[in-house]
Amino acid sequence: MTIDTISSKELTKIDPVFGQNSFDNHEQIVFCNDKDTGLKAIIGIHNTVLGPALGGTRMWSYNSEWEALNDVLRLSRGMTFKSAITGLNLGGGKAVIIGDSKTMKTPELMKRFGEFVNSLSGKYITAEDVGMETSDMDLVREVTPYVTGISESKGGAGNPSPITAYGVFMGMKAAAKFKYGTDVLEGKKVVVQGIGHVGEALVEHLSCEGAHVVISDINEERLDLVSKKYDVSIYRGSDIYSEDMDIYAPCALGATINDDTIYKIKAEIIAGAANNQLASENKHGKLLQERGIVYAPDFLINAGGIINVYAELENYGKQEIMRKTENIYNTCLEILERSKQYNITSNDAALAIALERIEERKIENSK
Ligand SMILES: NC(=O)c1ccc[n+]([C@@H]2O[C@H](COP(=O)([O-])OP(=O)(O)OC[C@H]3O[C@@H](n4cnc5c(N)ncnc54)[C@H](O)[C@@H]3O)[C@@H](O)[C@H]2O)c1
């Protein structure tokens, strides 16, 4: 089953939880509230067939609780498929904390959130996502062992973002190989939208390769810093989607490929870190395919972060992390070839492999 992004208004017309189109057979949803710290969080546990549900915590100022719920459901579902296609023994889960991370995040709130995670006894393992830092995970670690992405000084694998960026770079190269017959990105115009933890590290790889990098962000300070550091240009126009480019790398938030943008996009390849880039997997996945735009599925190519935090659970080192992340290149190329062979979208080709693995494990588990 695929899912769509819909407006807050539309969401309210559907049954509150089980009826949401992003629900897609979630096993469990936990609503967490704490009056003293102001914590309002939702933990989504989509599927635990392959293992405990692992996925980051996002802190964001949602316009409504509907949006927060829809976001966590979409994200946790995505984690199920991300871990499955990457070959990890993990299920899919995610958490959102409602509020502005810059003004509302306190150590007390993070620890209280950690206590809720702890109450699930390991069925959900948290990590960092948008609005979170490694130091926040260190606070969560004080109250629960069910957290990854803690500081290296505290025995963790550290910040996953550089590894995520490396995986995205590998996926982008595979998409280039598929489209152009060569994976060399030198001279290609790549627009990186969102130059946060992952985006900046991606800019570094692209600059080293000699790509023509253009960056965009809503944060002026970051634009200034990153453009100077890597000598890359800043997008100053008013409609980034209409910009001439070879590759579009969405590294901010999801659903940027939607009804408003899809016909404007001139890129030949889309490969970025953001989760759930297609507002509607079906509709926009097919439209990209029809327009000949190669889409490297987000949940496949942004798996570097989860590979990195999985190392904390499985006790493997940096070398294995890099090997697994580099393999994203092969998997991405294989999926793009499959989508061509069977005339299906790349997203569907990736989903099919992930679902196959989950179904096989379900049968094994029931024996
Ligand atoms: N950090 C990881 O390891 C990881 C792993 C998998 C997926 N992701 C996904 O990748 C994306 C980026 O993650 P991150 O850790 O770099 O987050 P981040 O918060 O560090 O960076 C996001 C950046 O996007 C910018 N931004 C927000 N809205 C924007 C807009 N409309 N236009 C342009 N820029 C905008 C922000 O100002 C910020 O600089 C997220 O969607 C996240 O879920 C991250």
The ligand as a Tripos MOL2 file, in Angstrom:
@<TRIPOS>MOLECULE
LIG
   44    48     1     0     0
SMALL
NO_CHARGES

@<TRIPOS>ATOM
      1 N1         20.4850   13.1300    9.9220 N.am      1 LIG1
      2 C1         20.4290   11.9310    9.3680 C.2       1 LIG1
      3 O1         21.3150   11.0690    9.5480 O.2       1 LIG1
      4 C2         19.2690   11.5910    8.4620 C.ar      1 LIG1
      5 C3         19.0810   10.2650    8.0920 C.ar      1 LIG1
      6 C4         18.0290    9.9520    7.1980 C.ar      1 LIG1
      7 C5         17.2040   10.9670    6.7220 C.ar      1 LIG1
      8 N2         17.4160   12.2510    7.1270 N.ar      1 LIG1
      9 C6         16.5260   13.2810    6.5940 C.3       1 LIG1
     10 O2         17.2970   14.2260    5.8620 O.3       1 LIG1
     11 C7         16.7580   15.5400    6.0200 C.3       1 LIG1
     12 C8         17.8180   16.4680    6.5660 C.3       1 LIG1
     13 O3         18.2490   15.9790    7.8290 O.3       1 LIG1
     14 P1         19.3050   16.8070    8.7100 P.3       1 LIG1
     15 O4         19.6990   15.9420    9.8290 O.co2     1 LIG1
     16 O5         20.3390   17.4090    7.8220 O.co2     1 LIG1
     17 O6         18.3650   17.9650    9.2710 O.3       1 LIG1
     18 P2         18.7980   19.4250    9.7390 P.3       1 LIG1
     19 O7         17.7000   19.9220   10.5870 O.co2     1 LIG1
     20 O8         20.1870   19.4340   10.2520 O.co2     1 LIG1
     21 O9         18.8170   20.2430    8.3530 O.3       1 LIG1
     22 C9         17.6850   20.5880    7.6400 C.3       1 LIG1
     23 C10        18.0060   21.8880    6.9300 C.3       1 LIG1
     24 O10        16.9340   22.1880    6.0360 O.3       1 LIG1
     25 C11        16.6570   23.5720    6.1320 C.3       1 LIG1
     26 N3         15.2980   23.8040    5.6540 N.ar      1 LIG1
     27 C12        14.1230   23.6040    6.3000 C.ar      1 LIG1
     28 N4         13.0940   23.9390    5.4930 N.ar      1 LIG1
     29 C13        13.6450   24.3480    4.3170 C.ar      1 LIG1
     30 C14        13.1250   24.8070    3.1000 C.ar      1 LIG1
     31 N5         11.8040   24.9370    2.9130 N.pl3     1 LIG1
     32 N6         13.9890   25.1280    2.0960 N.ar      1 LIG1
     33 C15        15.3100   25.0250    2.2620 C.ar      1 LIG1
     34 N7         15.8680   24.5790    3.4130 N.ar      1 LIG1
     35 C16        15.0510   24.2660    4.4160 C.ar      1 LIG1
     36 C17        16.8930   23.9200    7.5900 C.3       1 LIG1
     37 O11        17.0850   25.2940    7.7710 O.3       1 LIG1
     38 C18        18.1380   23.0810    7.8800 C.3       1 LIG1
     39 O12        19.3240   23.7930    7.6030 O.3       1 LIG1
     40 C19        15.5230   15.3560    6.9230 C.3       1 LIG1
     41 O13        14.3850   15.1920    6.1150 O.3       1 LIG1
     42 C20        15.8060   14.0650    7.6660 C.3       1 LIG1
     43 O14        14.6350   13.4190    8.0720 O.3       1 LIG1
     44 C21        18.4230   12.5910    7.9620 C.ar      1 LIG1
@<TRIPOS>BOND
     1     1     2 1
     2     2     3 2
     3     2     4 1
     4     4     5 ar
     5     4    44 ar
     6     5     6 ar
     7     6     7 ar
     8     7     8 ar
     9     8     9 1
    10     8    44 ar
    11     9    10 1
    12     9    42 1
    13    10    11 1
    14    11    12 1
    15    11    40 1
    16    12    13 1
    17    13    14 1
    18    14    15 2
    19    14    16 1
    20    14    17 1
    21    17    18 1
    22    18    19 2
    23    18    20 1
    24    18    21 1
    25    21    22 1
    26    22    23 1
    27    23    24 1
    28    23    38 1
    29    24    25 1
    30    25    26 1
    31    25    36 1
    32    26    27 ar
    33    26    35 ar
    34    27    28 ar
    35    28    29 ar
    36    29    30 ar
    37    29    35 ar
    38    30    31 1
    39    30    32 ar
    40    32    33 ar
    41    33    34 ar
    42    34    35 ar
    43    36    37 1
    44    36    38 1
    45    38    39 1
    46    40    41 1
    47    40    42 1
    48    42    43 1
@<TRIPOS>SUBSTRUCTURE
     1 LIG1         1 GROUP 0 **** ****
